[in-house]
């Protein structure tokens, strides 16, 4: 059985405890419904290395690589203690009908080779009522195919509407775009979800490399012997959200893991909060 290093974990009332930083997989194994198998071995190695280093939350979706990304995640997690991993996948809104959600979940499970810890609706559907999708999610929990469910790219109004649809289980997580450069959820979404025990996952937290070049973060980093990326990730964790940056190279994975050792002072946390508002 493969083992992994212990890293900082964060706990939420509705999902329990997860690694404080997750790993995003958009672009690994292909793009928008199109697969790319040219670097499979490299991608699997990167995923396994991230898990070995303690990043046990892996985020993927049926749309990524047309399902191939889920296949790579499934291969990468083989041999690791399954109950210590937290696998997140997402269903595309064109599959938001009750029967389509069940079908998509089963197909994702087949590609992953295991159950799904957290299953999200990738975007709001403009056609399917959210209550129909939530009913499918609750059915999947009943059948043991998923453990928790949530939504992605939802506004506060839409989150509350989704919550109103639940009958047996609680909405467990929200995944939205969030970064020091994109903080529209600061005003209402994040305060609401965190105060209600809902996990908030932040995608694109490094703004496709822009954060790494931020001189203000670099300057603060000199006090911690840390990079701008590490300071940003430490800020997200202290903020109470779970960032899910993408990383394909070992040095970038190491950089992410090192961020979990950084405890920002209250002064530095507030300074970053002020200039990023």
C-alpha positions in Angstrom: 0.0 0.0 0.0 1.4 3.4 -1.0 1.7 6.0 1.7 1.7 9.8 1.6 3.2 12.5 3.8 0.9 14.3 6.3 0.0 17.9 5.5 -2.2 20.5 6.9 -5.9 19.6 6.8 -9.0 21.7 7.1 -12.4 20.5 8.3 -15.9 21.5 7.4 -19.1 20.4 9.1 -20.7 19.0 5.9 -17.8 17.1 4.3 -15.3 16.5 7.2 -11.6 17.0 6.8 -9.6 17.4 3.6 -6.1 18.5 2.6 -5.9 22.3 2.9 -4.9 22.6 -0.7 -6.3 20.4 -3.5 -5.0 19.6 -7.0 -6.8 20.8 -10.1 -6.6 18.7 -13.3 -8.0 21.0 -16.0 -5.7 20.6 -19.0 -4.3 17.2 -17.8 -5.3 14.6 -20.3 -6.9 17.0 -22.8 -9.2 20.0 -22.9 -12.9 20.7 -23.5 -14.3 17.3 -24.3 -11.2 16.4 -26.3 -8.6 13.9 -25.0 -4.8 14.2 -25.3 -2.9 11.0 -24.5 0.6 12.2 -25.5 1.8 12.7 -21.9 -0.2 10.1 -20.0 2.8 8.7 -18.2 4.1 12.1 -17.2 0.6 13.2 -15.9 0.1 10.0 -13.9 3.5 10.4 -12.3 2.7 14.0 -11.4 -0.7 13.1 -9.9 0.9 10.2 -7.9 3.7 12.5 -6.7 1.1 15.1 -5.5 -0.7 12.4 -3.5 2.6 11.1 -2.0 3.4 14.6 -0.9 0.0 14.8 0.9 -2.3 16.5 -1.5 -5.1 14.1 -1.2 -8.0 16.2 -2.7 -8.0 15.7 -6.5 -10.5 17.7 -8.5 -11.6 16.6 -12.0 -14.7 16.5 -14.2 -16.4 14.5 -17.0 -15.7 17.3 -19.4 -12.0 17.4 -18.9 -10.4 15.6 -21.7 -13.7 14.1 -22.6 -13.4 11.8 -19.6 -9.8 10.9 -20.1 -8.7 13.1 -17.2 -10.8 10.9 -14.9 -9.2 7.8 -16.4 -5.7 9.3 -15.5 -6.9 10.1 -12.0 -8.2 6.6 -11.6 -4.8 5.1 -12.7 -2.9 7.5 -10.4 -4.8 6.7 -7.2 -4.3 2.9 -7.5 -2.5 1.6 -4.4 -3.2 4.5 -2.2 -5.6 4.1 0.8 -8.9 5.1 -0.8 -10.6 6.3 2.4 -7.8 8.9 2.8 -8.3 10.4 -0.7 -11.0 12.9 -1.6 -12.0 12.7 -5.2 -14.1 15.5 -6.7 -15.8 15.3 -10.1 -18.4 17.3 -11.9 -21.3 16.7 -14.2 -21.8 19.0 -17.2 -25.1 21.0 -17.3 -26.2 19.4 -20.5 -26.4 16.2 -18.4 -28.4 17.8 -15.5 -31.6 15.8 -16.1 -32.3 13.2 -13.4 -31.5 10.1 -15.6 -28.6 11.8 -17.3 -27.0 12.7 -13.9 -27.2 9.0 -12.9 -25.7 7.9 -16.2 -22.8 10.5 -16.0 -22.0 9.6 -12.5 -21.8 5.9 -13.3 -19.6 6.6 -16.3 -17.3 8.8 -14.2 -17.1 6.1 -11.6 -16.1 3.6 -14.3 -13.3 5.8 -15.5 -12.1 6.6 -12.0 -12.4 3.0 -10.9 -14.0 4.0 -7.6 -16.8 6.0 -6.0 -16.8 9.8 -6.0 -16.4 11.7 -2.7 -17.9 14.9 -4.0 -20.0 15.4 -7.1 -20.7 18.9 -8.4 -23.0 20.4 -11.0 -20.3 22.1 -13.1 -22.4 25.1 -14.1 -26.0 26.1 -13.6 -28.3 24.7 -16.2 -30.5 27.2 -18.1 -33.0 24.4 -18.9 -33.1 21.9 -16.1 -34.6 22.9 -12.8 -31.9 22.6 -10.1 -34.3 20.6 -7.9 -34.3 17.8 -10.5 -30.5 17.7 -10.4 -30.4 17.7 -6.6 -32.9 14.8 -6.6 -30.5 12.8 -8.7 -27.6 13.7 -6.4 -29.5 12.5 -3.4 -30.3 9.2 -5.2 -26.6 8.8 -5.9 -25.9 9.2 -2.2 -28.6 6.7 -1.4 -27.0 4.2 -3.8 -23.5 4.7 -2.4 -22.1 6.0 -5.7 -21.2 9.4 -4.2 -20.7 10.6 -0.6 -21.5 14.4 -1.0 -22.8 16.8 -3.6 -22.5 20.5 -4.4 -22.5 23.1 -7.1 -19.9 25.1 -9.1 -20.1 28.6 -10.6 -23.2 29.4 -8.6 -24.2 32.8 -7.2 -25.5 33.1 -3.6 -29.1 33.2 -4.9 -28.5 30.0 -6.8 -26.8 28.3 -3.9 -29.7 29.0 -1.6 -32.1 27.8 -4.3 -30.1 24.5 -4.5 -30.2 24.2 -0.7 -34.0 24.6 -0.7 -34.2 21.6 -3.0 -32.5 19.2 -0.6 -34.7 16.6 1.2 -32.4 14.1 2.8 -28.8 15.5 2.6 -27.2 18.8 2.8 -25.5 20.7 0.0 -21.8 20.1 1.0 -19.6 22.3 -1.2 -19.4 25.2 -3.6 -16.6 25.5 -6.2 -16.2 28.9 -7.8 -13.5 31.0 -9.4 -11.6 32.9 -6.7 -8.2 34.5 -6.4 -6.5 37.6 -5.0 -7.3 39.2 -8.4 -10.9 37.9 -8.6 -12.7 38.2 -5.3 -16.4 38.7 -6.2 -17.4 36.0 -3.8 -15.9 37.8 -0.8 -19.0 40.0 -0.2 -21.6 37.3 0.3 -20.9 33.8 -1.1 -17.9 33.0 1.1 -19.2 34.4 4.3 -22.5 32.5 3.8 -21.0 29.1 2.9 -18.3 29.1 5.5 -20.7 30.1 8.3 -23.0 27.2 7.3 -20.3 24.5 7.3 -20.1 24.3 3.5 -16.7 23.8 1.9 -15.6 26.5 -0.5 -13.2 25.4 -3.3 -11.3 28.1 -5.2 -10.4 27.3 -8.8 -7.8 29.4 -10.8 -6.3 30.6 -7.6 -3.0 31.4 -9.2 -4.5 33.2 -12.2 -2.7 31.1 -14.8 0.7 32.2 -13.5 0.0 35.9 -12.9 0.2 35.5 -9.1 3.7 34.1 -9.4 4.9 37.5 -10.8 3.1 39.7 -8.2 5.8 42.0 -6.7 3.8 42.7 -3.6 3.5 39.0 -2.8 7.2 38.6 -3.6 8.1 41.3 -1.1 6.0 39.7 1.7 7.6 36.4 0.7 11.0 37.6 1.7 9.9 37.6 5.3 9.0 33.9 5.1 11.6 32.7 2.5 8.7 31.9 0.3 7.6 32.5 -3.3 4.6 34.7 -4.3 2.7 31.5 -5.1 3.3 30.2 -1.6 2.2 33.4 0.1 -1.0 33.5 -2.0 -1.8 29.9 -1.1 -1.1 30.5 2.5 -3.5 33.5 2.4 -6.3 31.4 0.8 -5.9 28.7 3.5 -6.0 31.3 6.3 -9.1 32.8 4.6 -10.8 29.5 5.0 -11.1 28.4 1.4 -9.6 25.4 -0.3 -7.5 26.4 -3.4 -7.1 23.9 -6.1 -4.2 25.0 -8.3 -3.0 22.9 -11.2 0.5 21.5 -11.1 2.2 19.1 -13.5 5.9 19.4 -12.4 7.4 18.1 -9.2 9.0 21.4 -8.3 5.6 23.1 -8.6 4.0 20.4 -6.4 6.7 20.9 -3.9 6.1 24.6 -3.9 2.4 24.1 -3.2 3.1 21.7 -0.3 5.6 24.1 1.2 2.9 26.7 1.3 1.1 24.6 3.9 3.9 25.2 6.3 3.6 29.0 6.2 1.6 30.7 8.9 1.0 34.3 7.8 1.1 36.9 10.5 -2.2 38.7 11.1 -0.5 41.9 9.9 0.6 40.3 6.6 -2.8 38.6 6.1 -4.6 41.9 6.6 -2.2 43.7 4.3 -2.8 41.3 1.5 -6.5 41.4 2.1 -6.5 45.2 1.9 -4.7 45.6 -1.4 -6.5 42.7 -3.0 -10.0 44.1 -2.1 
